[in-house]
Amino acid sequence: MMTASLSTPHRARDHKPYESQDRIILHFDYDCFYASVFENENPSLKSLPVGVKQKSILATCNYVARGKGVKKLMLISEAQKLCPDLVLVNGEDLTKFRDASKKLWGFLRSHSWNKRVERLGLDEVFMDVSDIISYNEQLLNPNSLAESFFQLSDQDPEKGFTFDATSLFGCTYPSQPSIQEETWGSPLYVRLLLSSHLAGYLRHKLEEDFGYTSTCGVSTNKTLAKLAGTKNKPKNQTTLMSLTGEVVQRFMDEHQIRKIPGMGFRTSHLVENHVLSRTSEAIPHDDEHSAKITTREVLEHPSMSSAVLEKVLGGPGTEHGIGLKVWNLLHGIDNAAVKEASDVPSQISIEDTYMSKPINTQAELLRELCSLSASLMRRMHVDLMDEDSTTESPESRKWLAHPKTLRLSTRTRSKLGTESQSRENFSRSSRSQPLPTFVFSLKEGPEMIAERLVNDAILPLFRRLHNERQGWNLALINICVTNMVLTGNEDGIGGGRDISVMFRTQDAKLKEFTVYDNSPQANPYVADASGLECMKQSPQEQSKQDSDIESVGWEEEDGYTHVCPLCGNTIPQFALPAHERFHALGE
């Protein structure tokens, strides 16, 4: 069957683009990660059917539960009918999952030389191990394969593990080839063999040292590695023996296009409509109704090419070159690099959804904002503070980075009975401002700082997004800190003089240039019926804020001085950039 399809004139593989085979990528996927976190806390759960609930659905479940017909993303009521003895644990607080994910990622990163270790969500990790594999390739002795030694350090020759290089570790696709003289003449075969043993060693250490089993895919790019890992789950690994282009294409042909990383709901559905000559219809948002056609069916379609895909997928707002990108993915071509690891994340985001019971009242809003903000502050302390610092007192710890921007995002549901209810809007609305510097204080607990953050910053941002008093029908709230600035030394961000002294004494120095209004002023805050304090604004002020989407602007006092929106101090024109940096430094 494969021979016939290979000879088809219009098969896209006849015009396959070239991809370098120099890289070696590992893709780790922790088995039933959320459930495993609870099982590590309570080992007695390992023999029981366990489901991790979030709201009214199962975020995931362990393999004992799956053996009884339970599936992830299933309604809890349906899962309990299938498995009455299902043990439900609450997984709405992601803190413990993030902590475990960071610990496992740190372990894998410690075994990387180039630090290209990229997290995908909480339970998947890509590793580019090309350099460590190239190093060990030079050390391999073909005359003593059964007693080989893999060096994990180029500085310490004794750090590593022994392995049998007469065969690959774990499963392969296709079935493992026998070692012939011509096979050893292929450098790629040797690199894949070494990679399979490194993957096996790391998986064993993850389970032995941390208690987490995992599945791994080994190949020459991220897409192939991720797909290879799905072949033999759980607690296993698969190496894609991509020694020829025909092997790679045969591997890709078996997959439904929706399962290919980078082929989202919309993309796969539009391709399916074209292949099946189906008129355009609503794009689904769930796997149950996603595209089912395979890569083979797409590439065997008459006149299929990257240009055709560009016409099918292109349009206003689409990615430039989307046709060529999808064309390459269908051939197993993926030049995307594994991102270099960073000690701190590029942003920290906390969110929750309220699909079954949207938020509509002030009391509900305040409760959720305080809860999300407290989680955000705890996350910042975990991800952005030096773990190696002395912890005799909380104030002795040091910040590794300071995010400069606070962003609030929301999504609303269509009101019942409205015409737009049948086509839900999945877009988000956002507003941003500089992050107040008091969040970096270590004199107060995260909960107290979170409460102040809500009152001083998040509620005003919310008012800019939704000026109604209630009835917003909120289905999602996201609070994010981003625009990270790394700490350059233990005293602050970057080097040079500490300019904070200048700003601490600026009020006295500018006193003679400042005009004060001593007339009585009304309280700028007004409490609504629920007790929420919201800043009173004139229609002109509200209009000014609404036009300022991504930052809080400076208020001009006269031609030469301005009022800082964060601290209220009067700043001369020449000192504005320095004053903004002062806030980025923290107090």
RODOSE-663514 format. One record per residue (C-alpha): residue in one letter; x negated, y negated, z; residue number from 1. Coordinates in nm, 3 decimals, padded with zeros to 5 digits. Example, Ala and Ser with C-alpha at 12.3 -4.5 7.8 and 13.67 -1.06 7.14 Angstrom:
  residu       xx       yy       zz  num
       A  -01.230   00.450   00.780    1
       S  -01.367   00.106   00.714    2
This chain:
  residu       xx       yy       zz  num
       M   00.000   00.000   00.000    1
       M  -00.280  -00.240   00.086    2
       T  -00.452  -00.175  -00.249    3
       A  -00.141  -00.271  -00.443    4
       S  -00.093  -00.593  -00.252    5
       L  -00.459  -00.684  -00.288    6
       S  -00.427  -00.665  -00.666    7
       T  -00.124  -00.892  -00.685    8
       P  -00.233  -01.186  -00.906    9
       H  -00.090  -01.463  -00.692   10
       R  -00.213  -01.332  -00.361   11
       A  -00.357  -01.627  -00.172   12
       R  -00.654  -01.424  -00.055   13
       D  -00.792  -01.441  -00.409   14
       H  -00.849  -01.812  -00.343   15
       K  -00.947  -01.784   00.021   16
       P  -01.154  -02.072   00.159   17
       Y  -01.493  -01.997   00.310   18
       E  -01.548  -01.992   00.686   19
       S  -01.878  -01.953   00.865   20
       Q  -01.917  -01.637   01.073   21
       D  -02.180  -01.784   01.306   22
       R  -01.953  -01.844   01.606   23
       I  -01.836  -01.594   01.865   24
       I  -01.525  -01.685   02.064   25
       L  -01.371  -01.505   02.363   26
       H  -01.010  -01.564   02.461   27
       F  -00.906  -01.464   02.815   28
       D  -00.542  -01.430   02.912   29
       Y  -00.472  -01.352   03.279   30
       D  -00.208  -01.079   03.312   31
       C   00.126  -01.203   03.456   32
       F  -00.066  -01.490   03.611   33
       Y   00.204  -01.650   03.825   34
       A   00.311  -01.313   03.965   35
       S  -00.055  -01.218   04.020   36
       V  -00.108  -01.525   04.236   37
       F   00.166  -01.406   04.473   38
       E   00.038  -01.048   04.459   39
       N  -00.307  -01.166   04.563   40
       E  -00.152  -01.345   04.861   41
       N   00.057  -01.039   04.949   42
       P  -00.089  -00.712   04.804   43
       S   00.224  -00.517   04.906   44
       L   00.407  -00.687   04.617   45
       K   00.191  -00.511   04.356   46
       S   00.403  -00.195   04.367   47
       L   00.733  -00.385   04.361   48
       P   00.921  -00.555   04.074   49
       V   00.838  -00.924   04.123   50
       G   00.993  -01.221   03.944   51
       V   00.874  -01.580   03.974   52
       K   01.172  -01.814   03.960   53
       Q   01.187  -02.175   03.853   54
       K   01.534  -02.322   03.880   55
       S   01.774  -02.061   03.737   56
       I   01.526  -01.871   03.518   57
       L   01.230  -01.638   03.559   58
       A   00.908  -01.814   03.466   59
       T   00.744  -01.473   03.452   60
       C   00.754  -01.128   03.612   61
       N   00.505  -00.851   03.676   62
       Y   00.476  -00.534   03.470   63
       V   00.670  -00.330   03.727   64
       A   00.970  -00.554   03.663   65
       R   00.912  -00.547   03.287   66
       G   00.922  -00.171   03.301   67
       K   01.281  -00.204   03.423   68
       G   01.387  -00.427   03.136   69
       V   01.324  -00.765   03.297   70
       K   01.168  -01.029   03.071   71
       K   01.017  -01.370   03.132   72
       L   01.243  -01.672   03.069   73
       M   01.545  -01.456   03.146   74
       L   01.827  -01.596   03.357   75
       I   01.794  -01.479   03.716   76
       S   02.150  -01.351   03.718   77
       E   02.078  -01.132   03.414   78
       A   01.749  -01.008   03.560   79
       Q   01.917  -00.903   03.885   80
       K   02.177  -00.703   03.693   81
       L   01.900  -00.510   03.519   82
       C   01.691  -00.476   03.834   83
       P   01.890  -00.511   04.160   84
       D   01.576  -00.462   04.372   85
       L   01.391  -00.748   04.197   86
       V   01.182  -00.945   04.448   87
       L   01.218  -01.318   04.372   88
       V   00.948  -01.567   04.474   89
       N   00.972  -01.942   04.429   90
       G   00.732  -02.077   04.167   91
       E   00.853  -02.435   04.132   92
       D   00.551  -02.575   04.317   93
       L   00.259  -02.523   04.078   94
       T  -00.010  -02.615   04.330   95
       K  -00.122  -02.261   04.409   96
       F  -00.124  -02.168   04.040   97
       R  -00.339  -02.468   03.953   98
       D  -00.579  -02.390   04.237   99
       A  -00.618  -02.028   04.124  100
       S  -00.657  -02.132   03.760  101
       K  -00.929  -02.382   03.849  102
       K  -01.115  -02.119   04.053  103
       L  -01.112  -01.863   03.770  104
       W  -01.207  -02.126   03.512  105
       G  -01.498  -02.231   03.733  106
       F  -01.623  -01.872   03.738  107
       L  -01.610  -01.840   03.359  108
       R  -01.773  -02.180   03.318  109
       S  -02.060  -02.071   03.541  110
       H  -02.141  -01.803   03.282  111
       S  -02.146  -02.046   02.991  112
       W  -02.467  -02.199   02.862  113
       N  -02.316  -02.461   02.633  114
       K  -02.027  -02.538   02.874  115
       R  -01.772  -02.488   02.595  116
       V  -01.503  -02.335   02.815  117
       E  -01.156  -02.465   02.732  118
       R  -00.842  -02.407   02.937  119
       L  -00.513  -02.353   02.755  120
       G  -00.242  -02.399   03.013  121
       L  -00.309  -02.233   03.347  122
       D  -00.359  -01.874   03.237  123
       E  -00.566  -01.884   02.917  124
       V  -00.931  -01.973   02.856  125
       F  -01.142  -01.996   02.539  126
       M  -01.519  -01.946   02.563  127
       D  -01.769  -02.017   02.287  128
       V  -02.052  -01.772   02.366  129
       S  -02.242  -01.810   02.040  130
       D  -02.564  -01.924   02.210  131
       I  -02.584  -01.653   02.475  132
       I  -02.504  -01.388   02.213  133
       S  -02.775  -01.517   01.977  134
       Y  -03.027  -01.506   02.261  135
       N  -02.944  -01.144   02.351  136
       E  -02.936  -01.043   01.986  137
       Q  -03.310  -01.110   01.974  138
       L  -03.369  -00.895   02.283  139
       L  -03.177  -00.587   02.167  140
       N  -03.398  -00.283   02.104  141
       P  -03.248  -00.055   01.833  142
       N  -03.469   00.230   01.959  143
       S  -03.321   00.223   02.310  144
       L  -02.958   00.128   02.266  145
       A  -02.813   00.339   02.547  146
       E  -03.029   00.161   02.808  147
       S  -02.974  -00.197   02.693  148
       F  -02.976  -00.499   02.924  149
       F  -02.771  -00.815   02.872  150
       Q  -02.938  -01.130   03.009  151
       L  -02.698  -01.382   03.160  152
       S  -02.974  -01.640   03.211  153
       D  -03.255  -01.758   02.987  154
       Q  -03.446  -01.862   03.299  155
       D  -03.411  -01.549   03.512  156
       P  -03.474  -01.225   03.314  157
       E  -03.339  -01.012   03.600  158
       K  -02.998  -01.177   03.604  159
       G  -02.764  -00.969   03.389  160
       F  -02.615  -00.623   03.350  161
       T  -02.698  -00.294   03.184  162
       F  -02.478  -00.157   02.904  163
       D  -02.464   00.110   02.636  164
       A  -02.508  -00.053   02.296  165
       T  -02.433   00.263   02.101  166
       S  -02.067   00.160   02.089  167
       L  -01.844  -00.142   02.145  168
       F  -01.664  -00.196   02.474  169
       G  -01.286  -00.168   02.471  170
       C  -01.056  -00.150   02.171  171
       T  -01.131  -00.267   01.818  172
       Y  -00.934  -00.361   01.509  173
       P  -00.954  -00.160   01.292  174
       S  -01.067   00.152   01.476  175
       Q  -01.426   00.141   01.591  176
       P  -01.666   00.215   01.303  177
       S  -01.938   00.473   01.344  178
       I  -02.288   00.333   01.381  179
       Q  -02.459   00.380   01.048  180
       E  -02.787   00.233   00.933  181
       E  -02.604  -00.008   00.703  182
       T  -02.378  -00.117   00.993  183
       W  -02.679  -00.227   01.195  184
       G  -02.790  -00.426   00.894  185
       S  -02.494  -00.657   00.959  186
       P  -02.584  -00.931   01.208  187
       L  -02.213  -00.996   01.268  188
       Y  -02.161  -00.637   01.382  189
       V  -02.440  -00.670   01.638  190
       R  -02.301  -01.001   01.763  191
       L  -01.951  -00.858   01.799  192
       L  -02.090  -00.553   01.982  193
       L  -02.277  -00.772   02.231  194
       S  -01.971  -00.993   02.273  195
       S  -01.747  -00.699   02.355  196
       H  -01.978  -00.597   02.641  197
       L  -01.999  -00.953   02.773  198
       A  -01.618  -00.977   02.767  199
       G  -01.591  -00.646   02.951  200
       Y  -01.838  -00.760   03.217  201
       L  -01.655  -01.089   03.276  202
       R  -01.314  -00.918   03.293  203
       H  -01.451  -00.670   03.546  204
       K  -01.590  -00.953   03.762  205
       L  -01.259  -01.143   03.748  206
       E  -01.083  -00.839   03.885  207
       E  -01.351  -00.729   04.132  208
       D  -01.433  -01.071   04.279  209
       F  -01.096  -01.248   04.251  210
       G  -00.831  -00.979   04.210  211
       Y  -00.701  -01.090   03.868  212
       T  -00.678  -00.858   03.570  213
       S  -00.697  -01.007   03.223  214
       T  -00.676  -00.934   02.853  215
       C  -00.943  -01.057   02.614  216
       G  -00.973  -01.108   02.239  217
       V  -01.314  -01.127   02.067  218
       S  -01.364  -01.278   01.723  219
       T  -01.527  -01.556   01.520  220
       N  -01.272  -01.835   01.578  221
       K  -01.004  -01.938   01.826  222
       T  -00.703  -01.822   01.622  223
       L  -00.840  -01.475   01.554  224
       A  -00.961  -01.430   01.913  225
       K  -00.623  -01.523   02.057  226
       L  -00.434  -01.294   01.818  227
       A  -00.678  -01.008   01.876  228
       G  -00.615  -01.027   02.250  229
       T  -00.244  -00.958   02.199  230
       K  -00.308  -00.618   02.041  231
       N  -00.372  -00.420   02.359  232
       K  -00.211  -00.561   02.674  233
       P  -00.239  -00.564   02.970  234
       K  -00.582  -00.514   03.132  235
       N  -00.764  -00.446   02.809  236
       Q  -00.955  -00.614   02.529  237
       T  -00.975  -00.602   02.151  238
       T  -01.261  -00.698   01.921  239
       L  -01.162  -00.793   01.567  240
       M  -01.422  -00.630   01.340  241
       S  -01.412  -00.910   01.084  242
       L  -01.702  -00.774   00.878  243
       T  -01.512  -00.836   00.553  244
       G  -01.248  -01.083   00.436  245
       E  -01.014  -00.794   00.357  246
       V  -01.013  -00.684   00.721  247
       V  -00.927  -01.034   00.841  248
       Q  -00.645  -01.074   00.586  249
       R  -00.498  -00.734   00.667  250
       F  -00.501  -00.831   01.034  251
       M  -00.328  -01.162   00.960  252
       D  -00.071  -00.999   00.729  253
       E   00.077  -00.803   01.019  254
       H   00.170  -01.110   01.224  255
       Q   00.491  -01.306   01.211  256
       I   00.401  -01.663   01.120  257
       R   00.561  -01.795   01.440  258
       K   00.307  -01.596   01.643  259
       I   00.009  -01.767   01.478  260
       P  -00.136  -02.040   01.704  261
       G  -00.073  -02.378   01.547  262
       M   00.243  -02.264   01.366  263
       G   00.512  -02.422   01.580  264
       F   00.889  -02.386   01.562  265
       R   00.938  -02.656   01.303  266
       T   00.647  -02.552   01.079  267
       S   00.730  -02.181   01.076  268
       H   01.100  -02.248   01.022  269
       L   01.041  -02.477   00.724  270
       V   00.805  -02.221   00.567  271
       E   01.063  -01.947   00.622  272
       N   01.335  -02.158   00.459  273
       H   01.117  -02.207   00.153  274
       V   01.016  -01.841   00.121  275
       L   01.377  -01.722   00.160  276
       S   01.511  -02.000  -00.066  277
       R   01.730  -02.109   00.221  278
       T   01.872  -02.455   00.248  279
       S   01.745  -02.668   00.534  280
       E   01.910  -02.609   00.867  281
       A   01.864  -02.710   01.230  282
       I   01.519  -02.632   01.371  283
       P   01.548  -02.383   01.662  284
       H   01.378  -02.442   01.995  285
       D   01.351  -02.088   02.126  286
       D   01.168  -01.771   02.028  287
       E   01.490  -01.577   01.982  288
       H   01.579  -01.780   01.673  289
       S   01.226  -01.854   01.549  290
       A   01.093  -01.749   01.210  291
       K   01.053  -01.372   01.170  292
       I   00.878  -01.348   00.833  293
       T   00.520  -01.227   00.821  294
       T   00.206  -01.379   00.677  295
       R   00.215  -01.117   00.400  296
       E   00.564  -01.228   00.293  297
       V   00.453  -01.591   00.277  298
       L   00.138  -01.524   00.075  299
       E   00.319  -01.293  -00.168  300
       H   00.571  -01.562  -00.251  301
       P   00.527  -01.676  -00.615  302
       S   00.302  -01.977  -00.666  303
       M   00.227  -02.010  -00.294  304
       S  -00.062  -02.250  -00.235  305
       S  -00.179  -02.522   00.000  306
       A  -00.025  -02.780  -00.237  307
       V   00.314  -02.609  -00.213  308
       L   00.289  -02.599   00.165  309
       E   00.204  -02.970   00.168  310
       K   00.529  -03.042  -00.019  311
       V   00.730  -02.816   00.210  312
       L   00.585  -02.947   00.535  313
       G   00.479  -03.299   00.449  314
       G   00.676  -03.614   00.503  315
       P   00.691  -03.924   00.719  316
       G   00.525  -03.871   01.055  317
       T   00.364  -03.537   00.970  318
       E  -00.004  -03.460   01.011  319
       H  -00.220  -03.550   00.713  320
       G  -00.330  -03.235   00.530  321
       I  -00.077  -03.013   00.707  322
       G  -00.047  -02.791   00.397  323
       L  -00.418  -02.707   00.390  324
       K  -00.424  -02.651   00.766  325
       V  -00.140  -02.397   00.751  326
       W  -00.289  -02.240   00.438  327
       N  -00.612  -02.180   00.630  328
       L  -00.433  -02.040   00.934  329
       L  -00.250  -01.788   00.716  330
       H  -00.593  -01.666   00.605  331
       G  -00.737  -01.654   00.956  332
       I  -00.943  -01.970   00.901  333
       D  -00.978  -02.196   01.204  334
       N  -01.266  -02.442   01.235  335
       A  -01.142  -02.595   01.560  336
       A  -01.418  -02.611   01.819  337
       V  -01.387  -02.490   02.176  338
       K  -01.387  -02.810   02.377  339
       E  -01.680  -02.873   02.606  340
       A  -01.591  -02.830   02.970  341
       S  -01.563  -03.132   03.198  342
       D  -01.591  -03.150   03.573  343
       V  -01.268  -03.350   03.582  344
       P  -00.952  -03.330   03.370  345
       S  -00.873  -03.600   03.116  346
       Q  -00.544  -03.657   03.294  347
       I  -00.333  -03.518   03.578  348
       S   00.036  -03.479   03.509  349
       I   00.318  -03.364   03.736  350
       E   00.670  -03.311   03.606  351
       D   00.997  -03.135   03.673  352
       T   01.304  -03.063   03.463  353
       Y   01.669  -03.090   03.558  354
       M   01.854  -02.933   03.267  355
       S   02.127  -02.760   03.465  356
       K   02.184  -03.053   03.702  357
       P   02.059  -03.386   03.562  358
       I   01.969  -03.669   03.801  359
       N   02.227  -03.946   03.816  360
       T   02.213  -04.109   04.159  361
       Q   01.966  -04.332   04.341  362
       A   01.927  -04.087   04.627  363
       E   01.843  -03.798   04.392  364
       L   01.599  -04.017   04.203  365
       L   01.413  -04.133   04.513  366
       R   01.385  -03.778   04.646  367
       E   01.240  -03.647   04.320  368
       L   01.000  -03.937   04.270  369
       C   00.861  -03.897   04.622  370
       S   00.823  -03.520   04.577  371
       L   00.649  -03.552   04.240  372
       S   00.424  -03.833   04.364  373
       A   00.317  -03.631   04.668  374
       S   00.227  -03.339   04.440  375
       L   00.035  -03.579   04.217  376
       M  -00.168  -03.713   04.509  377
       R  -00.252  -03.364   04.634  378
       R  -00.356  -03.269   04.280  379
       M  -00.582  -03.573   04.255  380
       H  -00.753  -03.476   04.581  381
       V  -00.817  -03.125   04.449  382
       D  -00.925  -03.209   04.094  383
       L  -01.099  -03.545   04.136  384
       M  -01.290  -03.510   04.462  385
       D  -01.630  -03.357   04.526  386
       E  -01.590  -03.012   04.678  387
       D  -01.956  -03.004   04.781  388
       S  -01.927  -03.309   05.004  389
       T  -01.917  -03.263   05.378  390
       T  -01.561  -03.216   05.497  391
       E  -01.609  -03.295   05.865  392
       S  -01.373  -03.586   05.808  393
       P  -01.151  -03.661   05.505  394
       E  -01.313  -04.003   05.464  395
       S  -01.654  -03.843   05.401  396
       R  -01.546  -03.699   05.065  397
       K  -01.630  -03.873   04.738  398
       W  -01.424  -03.934   04.426  399
       L  -01.567  -03.782   04.106  400
       A  -01.349  -04.003   03.887  401
       H  -01.091  -04.278   03.908  402
       P  -00.794  -04.273   03.671  403
       K  -00.713  -04.626   03.560  404
       T  -00.361  -04.581   03.423  405
       L  -00.032  -04.468   03.575  406
       R   00.235  -04.347   03.332  407
       L   00.600  -04.259   03.399  408
       S   00.793  -04.060   03.137  409
       T   01.156  -03.952   03.137  410
       R   01.393  -03.764   02.911  411
       T   01.770  -03.790   02.922  412
       R   02.046  -03.552   02.819  413
       S   02.335  -03.651   02.598  414
       K   02.652  -03.722   02.791  415
       L   02.926  -03.460   02.790  416
       G   03.176  -03.508   02.514  417
       T   02.951  -03.728   02.301  418
       E   02.887  -03.658   01.937  419
       S   02.511  -03.626   01.993  420
       Q   02.549  -03.353   02.255  421
       S   02.514  -03.078   01.994  422
       R   02.174  -03.211   01.882  423
       E   01.977  -03.269   02.199  424
       N   01.701  -03.529   02.198  425
       F   01.370  -03.382   02.314  426
       S   01.169  -03.704   02.290  427
       R   01.042  -03.885   02.597  428
       S   01.041  -04.251   02.692  429
       S   00.734  -04.383   02.874  430
       R   00.600  -04.690   03.050  431
       S   00.248  -04.746   03.185  432
       Q   00.057  -04.982   03.408  433
       P  -00.282  -04.996   03.583  434
       L  -00.297  -04.748   03.870  435
       P  -00.294  -04.929   04.207  436
       T  -00.628  -04.889   04.384  437
       F  -00.476  -04.803   04.721  438
       V  -00.420  -04.447   04.595  439
       F  -00.794  -04.385   04.642  440
       S  -00.781  -04.461   05.012  441
       L  -00.876  -04.167   05.235  442
       K  -00.747  -04.324   05.555  443
       E  -00.388  -04.214   05.490  444
       G  -00.241  -03.880   05.396  445
       P  -00.122  -03.802   05.041  446
       E   00.245  -03.821   05.147  447
       M   00.214  -04.173   05.288  448
       I   00.023  -04.295   04.983  449
       A   00.279  -04.127   04.755  450
       E   00.565  -04.310   04.927  451
       R   00.389  -04.642   04.879  452
       L   00.312  -04.557   04.517  453
       V   00.680  -04.491   04.451  454
       N   00.794  -04.820   04.606  455
       D   00.518  -05.039   04.464  456
       A   00.468  -04.899   04.116  457
       I   00.684  -04.608   04.002  458
       L   01.024  -04.757   04.083  459
       P   00.945  -05.080   03.894  460
       L   00.832  -04.869   03.598  461
       F   01.155  -04.674   03.617  462
       R   01.358  -04.998   03.612  463
       R   01.180  -05.093   03.291  464
       L   01.284  -04.761   03.138  465
       H   01.640  -04.753   03.273  466
       N   01.809  -05.075   03.381  467
       E   02.131  -04.898   03.482  468
       R   02.197  -04.856   03.854  469
       Q   02.287  -04.488   03.813  470
       G   02.426  -04.234   03.567  471
       W   02.102  -04.188   03.372  472
       N   02.155  -03.813   03.312  473
       L   01.781  -03.746   03.359  474
       A   01.667  -03.404   03.238  475
       L   01.294  -03.459   03.296  476
       I   01.061  -03.679   03.501  477
       N   00.686  -03.684   03.445  478
       I   00.430  -03.883   03.645  479
       C   00.079  -03.894   03.504  480
       V  -00.255  -04.057   03.583  481
       T  -00.496  -04.088   03.292  482
       N  -00.777  -04.295   03.139  483
       M  -01.041  -04.139   03.367  484
       V  -01.356  -04.328   03.457  485
       L  -01.633  -04.105   03.593  486
       T  -01.811  -04.207   03.911  487
       G  -02.167  -04.306   03.822  488
       N  -02.306  -04.299   04.176  489
       E  -02.185  -04.233   04.527  490
       D  -02.096  -04.598   04.583  491
       G  -01.868  -04.639   04.283  492
       I  -01.827  -04.616   03.910  493
       G  -02.132  -04.696   03.706  494
       G  -02.446  -04.874   03.823  495
       G  -02.558  -05.232   03.876  496
       R  -02.464  -05.485   04.138  497
       D  -02.158  -05.445   04.356  498
       I  -01.939  -05.734   04.236  499
       S  -01.667  -05.657   04.488  500
       V  -01.824  -05.904   04.733  501
       M  -01.749  -06.189   04.495  502
       F  -01.381  -06.100   04.479  503
       R  -01.347  -06.057   04.855  504
       T  -01.447  -06.423   04.899  505
       Q  -01.283  -06.563   04.588  506
       D  -00.975  -06.707   04.763  507
       A  -01.189  -06.940   04.975  508
       K  -01.398  -07.049   04.678  509
       L  -01.096  -07.120   04.459  510
       K  -00.892  -07.287   04.733  511
       E  -00.964  -07.642   04.617  512
       F  -00.850  -07.554   04.263  513
       T  -00.522  -07.389   04.368  514
       V  -00.185  -07.563   04.401  515
       Y   00.041  -07.403   04.665  516
       D   00.419  -07.410   04.671  517
       N   00.518  -07.427   05.038  518
       S   00.893  -07.431   04.977  519
       P   01.093  -07.142   05.130  520
       Q   01.127  -06.845   04.900  521
       A   01.385  -06.573   04.894  522
       N   01.284  -06.212   04.940  523
       P   01.171  -06.094   04.595  524
       Y   01.310  -05.750   04.667  525
       V   01.675  -05.650   04.692  526
       A   01.801  -05.324   04.836  527
       D   02.072  -05.137   04.650  528
       A   02.343  -04.927   04.811  529
       S   02.114  -04.628   04.857  530
       G   01.837  -04.828   05.025  531
       L   01.604  -04.834   04.725  532
       E   01.412  -05.159   04.704  533
       C   01.388  -05.303   04.355  534
       M   01.219  -05.629   04.256  535
       K   01.466  -05.900   04.153  536
       Q   01.396  -06.026   03.804  537
       S   01.541  -06.296   03.588  538
       P   01.658  -06.196   03.239  539
       Q   01.350  -06.372   03.102  540
       E   01.116  -06.172   03.330  541
       Q   01.291  -05.848   03.242  542
       S   01.256  -05.926   02.871  543
       K   00.885  -05.997   02.922  544
       Q   00.836  -05.665   03.101  545
       D   01.031  -05.466   02.843  546
       S   00.806  -05.595   02.567  547
       D   00.499  -05.484   02.762  548
       I   00.509  -05.107   02.717  549
       E   00.162  -04.980   02.792  550
       S   00.018  -05.216   03.054  551
       V   00.099  -05.479   03.312  552
       G   00.003  -05.816   03.165  553
       W  -00.167  -06.109   03.332  554
       E   00.057  -06.402   03.424  555
       E  -00.091  -06.732   03.306  556
       E  -00.084  -06.995   03.580  557
       D  -00.243  -07.273   03.375  558
       G  -00.490  -07.296   03.091  559
       Y  -00.782  -07.176   03.305  560
       T  -00.653  -06.947   03.580  561
       H  -00.434  -06.639   03.588  562
       V  -00.247  -06.438   03.852  563
       C  -00.351  -06.072   03.882  564
       P  -00.043  -05.844   03.859  565
       L  -00.201  -05.590   04.097  566
       C  -00.332  -05.797   04.388  567
       G  -00.173  -06.138   04.331  568
       N  -00.504  -06.328   04.347  569
       T  -00.572  -06.626   04.122  570
       I  -00.854  -06.551   03.880  571
       P  -01.037  -06.795   03.646  572
       Q  -01.037  -06.713   03.276  573
       F  -01.405  -06.618   03.259  574
       A  -01.370  -06.364   03.544  575
       L  -01.075  -06.163   03.404  576
       P  -01.283  -05.872   03.261  577
       A  -01.488  -05.845   03.580  578
       H  -01.176  -05.852   03.796  579
       E  -01.017  -05.569   03.595  580
       R  -01.334  -05.368   03.651  581
       F  -01.313  -05.445   04.022  582
       H  -00.973  -05.276   04.034  583
       A  -01.110  -04.980   03.840  584
       L  -01.386  -04.946   04.101  585
       G  -01.141  -04.918   04.387  586
       E  -01.150  -05.102   04.714  587
